Amino acid sequence: MTDRAPTLSDVAALAGVSYATADRVVNARGGVAEKSARRVRAAVRQLGYIRNVAAANLSQRRIYRFAVVLPAGPNAFFAHMRALLAEAQDRLAADRVALSIIEVPAFDAGALAARLMALAEDDLDGLALVGTDDAEVLTALAALRARGVAVVSLVSDLPDAARDAYVGIDNAVAGRTAARMIGLGHGGRAGRVLPIVGAVSAPDHAQRLNGLRAVLDQHYPTLTLAPEIEGRDRHEEVETQLTARLATDPAISAIYSIGAGNAGLIRVLEQWPGDRPHPFVVVHELVAHTRAALERGVIDLIIDQRPGDEIALALGRLREIADRTTPTRAAEPVVPALYVPENLPPATAASLAKET
């Protein structure tokens, strides 16, 4: 009896095929009759053979081709993600990963679907994207997966059939967390909460809004929910709509900014009249202007989904799927960070992105 781990030569001998045939089956390169492939797979199971991914990739001189598709536009959070990805490109290249960063117009399902269909013609190993559940986008993702492209959804989840994994926060929990903090901030007083979304059609924004509503209804009956503002993540649009809403609804005592456009929100709050109580304000994502506003006391809480962690997890999951290896960690949501002025982390170059 030997403690030696089974080798591919052992697999080939047990299956009664050549080493080259066993290699083609184990590394999924095709060109093997199904009868022989079944014998090889049976031998793998019987021997407990574990594929040496690193050796296989080295022998094939494999270069992984990954793409990340993000919304274009002034959203500072996605500018932060783009900066983090750009910083990672040289490091990934040394590890035989070619990473493309692609932008599509925000909240434009047609443009996203068209770009994904074009990517289906490329020789990609994996794709991470901030997607939507529009039918045309799901069709394009199905075409990519049919070609063997690993798909990871970022920030906003997609139906299980449309992706291999999701990397991001639980957006409903984020909305529930915002509601809890707003309720605590009111200390039992009555109030009115104004949500600001990028688009209700965006799954992550809708989930955050639903989470907010659920906790307010269940635990804070004295807090009512005002009709949401849809700012399309554009700070000028948020500023215009918020100014008009505050003029017609003076009972607003809290604001929950679910998406971007926070530069416009901050400009309005900086002009807040001294004869009115300042609202309790929760926003998403730690970027330059939200950080500065938190430090000045213009806003009260930032919910940050830790984009550096999201990117690292997404790229790692793409690599695992492309290698057909067991994930190194369970597919659990990223736990967001909650920031107040006292626990802000050191600023980094990538985190200093601003809305434009």
Secondary structure, DSSP 8 states (H G I E B T S, - for coil): -------HHHHHHHHTS-HHHHHHHHTT---S-HHHHHHHHHHHHHHT----HHHHHHHHT--EEEEEEEEESS-HHHHHHHHHHHHHHHHHHHTTEEEEEEEEETT-HHHHHHHHHHHTTS--SEEEE-----HHHHHHHHHHHHTT-EEEEESS---GGG-SEEES--HHHHHHHHHHHHHHHHTT--EEEEEEES-TTSHHHHHHHHHHHHHHHHH-TTEEE---EE-TT-HHHHHHHHHHHHHH-TTEEEEEE-SS-HHHHHHHHHT--TTS---EEEEE---HHHHHHHHHTS--EEEE--HHHHHHHHHHHHHHHHHT---SS-------EEE-GGG-----SGGG----
